[in-house]
Structure formats: structure tokens, C-alpha cells
Amino acid sequence: MKFTKMHGIGNDYIYVNCFEETISNPEELSIKLSRRHYSVGSDGLVLIMPSDKADFRMRIFNADGSEAKMCGNATRCIGKYVYERGLTDKTELTLETNSGIKKLSLTAANGKVSEISVDMGRVILAPAEIPVGVSGNDFINRPLEIDGIVYGVTCVSVGNPHAVVFVNDTDTVNIEKIGPLFENNPIFPDRINTEFIRVIDEKTLQMRVWERGSGETYACGTGACASAAAAVLNGFCSHNTEITVMLTGGNLSINYKSDGSVTMKGGAEIVYDGIVSDELLNGGIGKCQ
């Protein structure tokens, strides 16, 4: 099986072109291929597939084999991949995801893509739709006790569910300990991604993220969007403003608009192409579903 390793500011995935390759068990393959020391190493597996609703379709699987609805960094990587590998010559694309169709705008010159802007759609605030197991119209700066400490938590969905916590210092957060406690808290029926945010100024945020199914990652595109939205909702930043979110792997530019939609802008990188051996695949090849 041929694959391409790509990353969006350090959020790395294994990309498979399902116009050429066929995969029958992506859940198992994601677990096998994501292992850092015994395999390719990644935050998960992304399938680039045909779509009857958009230009392309994306399916994404976390390192634990669970399927995600959406990944902002992967959307940008797919935009770069399909353009530079000749699957399209369009710089305005639509991408079908499990959380709806996203619109991509590519900045390209001489056959190379330098930057991708993604219209991520409307931010979801209703707890029942995120989902969060509480009543009410929103979950903004509500108290939540984790390991004996009460945190002010803002929950939103940008295709994936996110819990955003504002802290004084992201470096001192024991994310390996409290990340799983947030992720698996019974208030979140589908588990949750958690962002720990330091507000630097009204246009700049610093972020660490614990992703459900993957642990701490260098970056999370939907998490950056959720964090910018949460910062606006809590009065730290303003609508219709380019907010720089500084992640471990680099920066993203996020704009949470007054109509409730959010856009994400950033780069994507191709690291290398490779071939997975038949022994490692062990029957994981078949028809893409």
C-alpha cells in the first residue's frame, strides 16, 4: 500500500489515495501504522476518496482506531495533496467530511500550494448538539470539577466536540494526567477534545491540546477554531478579527465571525512517500467503504 506522510503544523497523519489504493479495515490499519516506534508513526490515518457530494471525500481515523468526524489540519493537507498530485487543477474546492461539506481556498503558484483557507462552517453552542450531557442553550464558562479542581469550561463543536479551559500558564498544565480525565468524563457522551489556552492579548492565544483517541498532539485545527470562538464568547477577543493561535507545532490564523461561522488559515507539508509492507498490512487491503 502506497501512502504519503503529511503534517499541518506538526499534526501528522498518514494519507492514502483511495483513487489508487483500496482499504477494507482502516480502523485496524490506523492503530498499526500510527505506532511511533514500531511503524510509520502518526496521529492517525486519513483516506482521500471520491465523493458524489463534493470534489473529494475525507475519512479520518485516530491513532486508537476510532473514526473522527473532522480534522482541520487534515483538510488543509488534502487540499495541498490533491492539487500538487494532479487530482485537480481547481484552487476552490469542496471536501465532504463526516461533519458536512467544507470549502477550501488554495493559494498556489508554480504547481505548489503555500497556504490553505478553510471555511469550517458554523460553530455549534447547543450542549445537546456538541454533545454535552447538560441542559441549556450553551455551555460557556460553566464550572466542571476534574480531579478535585473546579475549572471554568466552555464547550463548542466545530465538527468535533471541544472543551476549552483558560489558564495562566499552558506549560505547567499536567496534560497527561488531566487530559484523559476531561476526555472520558461522563458529562461528554462521545468523549471530548480539550484545549488549555493562555490569552496573550486580544489577537493572540497560546494553546495545548489533548485530543480524544490520540492524546496530546502538536496541533489541532478544529481545536484552534474552538479556542478562538471560546475566547470571543468569554470576552477576551472580538468577532471578525484574525486571531493567531500559537500551537506547539506552529501558528494558525482563525476568524470567528459575527454570523457564527469560523474560518481557518494555515499551511500544510508533505514529508515523504512510502510503501507499507504486506506483512504489516496483514489482510487490511480491500474496498474503500
Buried (B, 14 or more C-beta within 10 A) or exposed (E): BEBBBBBBBBBBBBBBBBEEBEBEBBBBBBBBBBEEEEBBBBBBBBBBBEBEEBBBBBBBBBBBBBBBBBBBBBBBBBBBBBBBBEBBEBBEBBBBBBBBBBBBBBBBEEEEBEBBBBBBBEBBBBBEEBBBEBEEEBBBBBEBEBEEEEBBBBBBBBBBBBBBBBBEEBEEBEBEEBBBEBBEBEBBEEBBBBBBBBBEEBBBBBBBBBBBBBBBBBBBBBBBBBBBBBBBBBEBBEEEBEBBBBBBBBBBBBBBBEEEBBBBBBBBBBEEEEEBEEEBBEEBBEEBE
